[in-house]
C-alpha cells in the first residue's frame, strides 16, 4: 500500500527462518474501514508477575560487603546509588580520596584501581557473575551489577500495565514491549523506526519469547484497521497459533514456494 510502513522481523532458527512483515496503515489510505469483529484484548488477560526481588536488608548487606572488601586493599569507596532490577541490582560506587585532610586535597581513588579488584569483590559476594560499568552513563559513579538471589518474574503485564506504556502506545504507530531494564525501568520501542530487525541467538536464549512479545504488544494495541501482518513460518511451530486473527493479510504461510510469492507481492 502506498505510504504504509512495512517492517521485516526475522528470527533465526536452527534450520529455518521466521518472517514477520508488519504493515501500519495510515488513516488517509482507508477509503472505507473494514468491519472486523475484533475488540482489543483487556490487560487483565495477561499474567500478573509473581512477587520477588531482594529486600532492603540484602541491599544494605551487599553494599557493606563491597565497601569492606575494597577497604581491605586501601581503596575507599561509598555505595551512593542502588538501582533494583528484575534479575540484577546495580550498586553505584563513588571513589574516595587518599591522603585528604583539611589542609590537603589528596588524590582521588582511580577507577582502574576499583576495576582491578573485580575478583576480590566477586569472592566477598560469592557471586562470579558481576558486571562493571565504569562510569555509569550520565553519572559520576562506577556501577557494579550483582545478580539477585531471588529474581523478579518479568511478564508482558510488567510493562503494559504501566502509565509509561499507555503514553508510549498512544504516541507511536507500532509500539512494542521488550522487557524491564537492569534498573527496573520499562523497555519499549517503536517498530516503525527500525528499518529491519533481526532477532537471533542460541537455543533457549529467548528468540521465541521476544517474537511473541512483539506480536502480542502489537495486536493488543492496534485494530486490524490500523495494522496488518504477514506471517511466514516454515517450521509450523512459532506463528501457526496466530492463525485466524483478523490482522493477517493471508493465512500463516508455511510453504517456502508460497513464501516467495507473498514476499514478492508486497
N, C-alpha and C positions, 0 to 999 in steps of 0.2 A: 504494500500500500504506500502511496506517495506520502512522504512526510512522516511516516511512522518510525519508531525507534526499534531496531531489531538487534538482539544480542544473542551471541552463541555462548552457551555454557557447556563445557566439556569436562567430564570426569573420566579419568583413565581407569581401566580395569585390567586384570591380568591378561585377558585375551581379547578385549573389545573396548570400544569407546561408547560412552553415552552422550548424546547430544540433546541439549535443551535450547530451543530457539524461542525467545520471548519477544513479543511484539506489543508495544504500547500504542494504543490507538488514540490519536488526538481527537478532541470533540468535534472540530470543524470537518473531520473526514467522514463523520457519520451522518448520512442523509436521513436515515430512519433507524432508530435504535432497535436492536434485536431483542425480542422478548424472551429472555431466558428465565426459567424458573430457578433462580439462584439467589439465596439470601446469604450475605456474608456471615460466616460462622461466628458464633459468640466466643469470646475469650475463655468462657467457662468450660469449653471443650478441651482446653489444654491442661496438662498435668501441673498441679501445684508442686513446686520443688520441696523436697524433704528438708527439715531443719538440719543445720550442720555448722561447720566453721569452728574457729578457735575462740576461746574466752579471753577476757582482758587479763586474767591471771597468767595465761600461757604467753600472751604478748609481752607482759612485763618480765616474765622469767626468761624468755628468749632474748629480750633487749639486754638484760643484766648479763647473760652469758656472753653475748657479743662484746659488750664493753669490757668485761672482766678478762676474756681470752686475749684481747688486744692489749690491755693494760699490762699483762704479764710480760709483754715484749717491749714495754715502754712506749706504747702507742696510745695516746689519749684521744678518745672519740666519745661522742654522745649520740644516742639514738633520738633524733629530733622529730622524725616523721614515721608514721606507721600507716600503711595502706593495706587493708584486708581485701584479698581477692578470693575467688571461689576455691582455688587449689593452692595458691601461694600467697604469702604475706610479704610485702616489701617494707624493709626497715631502712630508713634514710639516716646515714651516719654523717655527722658533721665533724670534720677533722679538728683536733685541738691544737694546742701550742706547746712547743718545747722551750723551756727557759724563760717563760714570760713572767715578768714581775711588774710592779707598779712603775718602776723606772725604766724597764727594758721591754721592748716589743716582743722579742723572742722569734722563734721560727715556726711556721705553720707545718703541721704534720703533712707529709707528702702523700698524695693519693696512691702512688705506686707502692708505698710502704704498707698501706692497708691491703692492696690487692695481692701483694706477695704473701700475705698470711691467710690466703683462702683455705688451705688445707687445715690450718690450725683452727680456724673458725668452724669449718665443717666437722672437725673432730669434737670440738666442745659442744656442738649442737647435735651430734650423732646423726648428721644428715649429709650424705655425699653429693646430693643434687642441689648445689647452690648456684645461683646466677648473679653475677655482679654487673652493675650498670654505673659506670663512672664517667662523667657525672650523670645524674638523672636529668633528662631534658627539661630545661626551664627552672631547675632547682640547683642550689649550691650544696648538694649532699651526694654521698656515694650510696647507691642503692644495693641492697642485698635481698634477693628473693629467696625465701625459705619455704619449702613445701609444708602445707598444713597437715597436721596429724589426722584431722578429720575434715576432708574436703567437702565443700558445699555441692549439692546437686544442682546442675545448671540445666534448665529446661527452656523451651521456647517462651513459656509464660514468664520466666525470669526477665526477659527482655520486653515482650509485647504487652505486659501488664504494667507498663510504666508511662508516666506523662511524656518522658523524652521520646519514646517510640511513637506515641499518638501524634505528637507535634511533627516528628520526622515523616511519618506516613502521610500526613496531610500536605506536606510541602514538597514531596518528591514523587515522581511518577512510578518508579519501580523500587519501593522500599524493601530491603532485605535484612532480616535479623541474623546476626552471626554468632553472638555469644556474649560473655562477660570478659572484660579485660582483667589484667593482673591486679588492678586496683579496685575491682568490683564494679567498674563503670560499664554501661551497656555499649556494645559494639554493633553498629549497623552501617549499612551503606546503600547507595542508590545505584542499582544495576545499570541505569541508563547512562551513567557517567563512566562506565567501564566498557571500552570498545570490544574487548574479548576477554573471557575469563577461563582460566584453566585450573581445575581442581585435581590435584594429583597427589599420590603418596603410596606408601606401602600398605599391605593388607592390615586392616584394623586401625588405620590411622584416622579414620573419620570421614572419608570421602562421601559415603552414602548418607551419613548424618547431616553433613553440610548440604548436600543436594536437596534432601527432604526439608531441611530448614528453610532453604531458599524458596522452594516451591510453596511450602505451607505459608510462609510470610507473604508471598505474592497473592495467593488465592484467598487469604484471609483479609486482604486489604483492598483488592480490586475486583470488580464485577466483570463478567465476560464482555460487557460493552466497553470496558477500559483496557482489557488485557486479553491477548490470545497467545496460546502456546502450542508449539510443535514439539513432540517428544519422540526421540528415536532411541530404542533400547534393544539392540541385537541379542542381549543375554536374556531378555524377557524376565527380568528379576526386579530391577530397581524402579522402573517407571510404569510398568503394567498395572500396579494397583491404582493408578490415577485414571485408568480407562473409564470414560463416561462423564468426567467433569465437563461442564459446558464451556470452559475456557479453551478446550482443544480445537484447533482448526481441523484436525484429522485424527482418527483413532491412532493410538500409540503405534508407531512404525517399528516392526520387529524384523523385517526382511531387508537385507543390505541393498538389493536391487531397487526396492521401493524407496529406500532412504535417499539414494542418489537422485531420483526423480523429484522427491519432495524438496531437497535442498536446492536443486536447480530451479524449481518453480518459485522459490522465494525471491 
